[in-house]
Amino acid sequence: MNTFFSAYEQYLANEKHASANTISSYMRDLRQFASYAADRQLHAGNVTQTQISTYLDFLAGLGKSPATVSRSLASMKGYFGFLVNQGIISENPAANISSIKSEKKLPQVLTGKEVERLLAQPKCTDMKGYRDKAMLELLYATGIRVTELISLNVSDVNLAGSFIRCESRHKERVIPLYPAAVDALAVYMQNIRPKMIADINEQALFVNISGDRMSRQGFWKIIKTYQEKAQINKDITPHTLRHSFAAHLLENGADLRSIQEMMGHSDISSTQVYAQLVKHQLKSVYNKSHPKAM
């Protein structure tokens, strides 16, 4: 099963331009199936549609969510499709299996007051506080993904023009910054970052206490720390500020196309989720507040 995993991983990165997180998820799914297949002495050439369906039922029996099972199926469809294109197998055994339809949950967002509380948590009394303040302000100002945030270089920031350049999947987009984000970045970049970097040639915008580029795990811990300090009773992830950015722009009159461009969505349907979210919130407020709705 896993003989061609390395080639497929390279294909995802170089041909499909998939993100590192997507590749990691797909390969993890495939290795789990490979382990299952090895126990049953299956190899890529003799895996059948029925066996894949049985495996999906096996995952569901373990308590895996419909979304996880569907992603595993997508991973196998992609891999076996790759093997067909390479002439290694004659047909894709996963091609005609339907994904499990699961109810899509609307993304959780913070209220304006919750965002203010979160952004107020980093205390600008030491280098870490200044850095964290700049990171949170930038994340909420732009709605960029965490991978994009930690991938930013100093050259991607234009303080004079109040914008950043963000490149993802070989596409560049320019996103404006509000004044508080510009101010926080200016202080960090001019006074703090030069003292934090381990190497004067370091290009990373945000660095850890060792002076190296910030990691996803490092930023995740930062978010969780400030969530607790802000006493926000929601399961905040780094993506929560991205969702909040989009929902708040929409609430205040921004059009979907502009939000789509700033967020880097290739499909407008991804952005339309936020319109559904805002409508849902408005309906909730109406039902709670209108005297005739009670």
NORKATA-V33144 format. One record per residue. RES is the residue in one small letter. D_CENTER is the distance of its C-alpha to the mean C-alpha in Angstrom with 1 decimal. Layout:
RES_D_CENTER + RES_D_CENTER
//
This chain:
m_29.1 + n_27.2 + t_29.6 + f_27.4 + f_24.0 + s_24.1 + a_25.0 + y_22.4 + e_19.6 + q_21.2 + y_21.3 + l_17.6 + a_16.9 + n_20.0 + e_20.7 + k_17.6 + h_15.4 + a_12.6 + s_9.7 + a_10.6 + n_8.2 + t_9.6 + i_13.0 + s_12.9 + s_12.4 + y_15.0 + m_17.4 + r_17.3 + d_18.2 + l_20.9 + r_22.4 + q_22.7 + f_24.5 + a_26.6 + s_27.7 + y_28.7 + a_30.5 + a_32.3 + d_33.8 + r_35.2 + q_36.3 + l_34.3 + h_33.2 + a_31.3 + g_34.5 + n_35.6 + v_32.5 + t_33.3 + q_31.6 + t_33.2 + q_32.0 + i_28.4 + s_28.9 + t_30.6 + y_27.7 + l_25.3 + d_27.9 + f_28.0 + l_24.3 + a_24.8 + g_27.9 + l_25.9 + g_24.0 + k_20.8 + s_19.0 + p_19.5 + a_15.8 + t_16.1 + v_19.4 + s_18.3 + r_15.5 + s_18.4 + l_20.6 + a_18.3 + s_18.1 + m_21.9 + k_22.5 + g_20.8 + y_22.6 + f_26.0 + g_25.7 + f_25.3 + l_28.4 + v_30.3 + n_29.6 + q_30.8 + g_34.0 + i_33.4 + i_33.6 + s_35.2 + e_32.9 + n_29.4 + p_30.1 + a_26.8 + a_27.1 + n_28.9 + i_27.2 + s_25.5 + s_22.1 + i_22.4 + k_21.6 + s_19.8 + e_19.6 + k_16.3 + k_15.7 + l_15.0 + p_12.1 + q_13.7 + v_14.4 + l_16.7 + t_20.2 + g_21.4 + k_23.5 + e_20.8 + v_18.8 + e_22.1 + r_22.8 + l_19.5 + l_20.0 + a_23.6 + q_23.0 + p_22.8 + k_26.6 + c_27.7 + t_30.4 + d_29.0 + m_26.8 + k_23.9 + g_24.1 + y_24.3 + r_21.2 + d_19.1 + k_20.5 + a_19.5 + m_15.9 + l_15.5 + e_17.5 + l_15.6 + l_12.2 + y_14.0 + a_16.2 + t_13.8 + g_10.6 + i_8.8 + r_5.3 + v_6.3 + t_7.1 + e_9.0 + l_10.6 + i_12.0 + s_13.0 + l_15.1 + n_18.9 + v_21.7 + s_22.8 + d_19.8 + v_21.0 + n_24.0 + l_25.4 + a_28.5 + g_26.7 + s_24.1 + f_21.1 + i_18.5 + r_17.9 + c_14.4 + e_14.4 + s_11.8 + r_13.2 + h_16.6 + k_16.3 + e_17.0 + r_16.7 + v_18.5 + i_17.4 + p_20.1 + l_20.3 + y_22.4 + p_25.3 + a_24.2 + a_21.1 + v_23.5 + d_26.0 + a_23.6 + l_22.4 + a_26.1 + v_27.4 + y_24.8 + m_25.2 + q_28.9 + n_30.0 + i_27.5 + r_25.5 + p_28.8 + k_29.9 + m_26.7 + i_26.2 + a_28.1 + d_28.9 + i_30.0 + n_28.5 + e_24.9 + q_22.7 + a_19.5 + l_19.1 + f_17.9 + v_19.8 + n_20.4 + i_23.9 + s_25.0 + g_24.4 + d_21.8 + r_18.2 + m_15.9 + s_13.7 + r_10.4 + q_12.9 + g_15.1 + f_12.8 + w_11.9 + k_15.7 + i_16.3 + i_14.3 + k_16.1 + t_19.4 + y_19.3 + q_18.4 + e_21.6 + k_23.6 + a_22.8 + q_23.7 + i_21.0 + n_21.3 + k_17.9 + d_15.2 + i_13.0 + t_9.6 + p_8.0 + h_5.9 + t_9.6 + l_10.9 + r_8.7 + h_10.2 + s_13.4 + f_13.7 + a_13.8 + a_16.1 + h_18.3 + l_18.8 + l_19.8 + e_22.1 + n_23.8 + g_24.6 + a_22.0 + d_22.1 + l_19.3 + r_19.8 + s_19.4 + i_16.1 + q_14.9 + e_16.0 + m_14.5 + m_11.0 + g_11.5 + h_11.6 + s_14.1 + d_15.4 + i_16.8 + s_16.4 + s_12.7 + t_14.0 + q_16.9 + v_15.2 + y_15.5 + a_19.2 + q_19.6 + l_18.2 + v_20.5 + k_23.4 + h_22.9 + q_23.0 + l_26.1 + k_27.8 + s_27.3 + v_28.8 + y_31.6 + n_32.4 + k_32.6 + s_34.5 + h_36.8 + p_40.2 + k_40.8 + a_37.5 + m_38.3
//
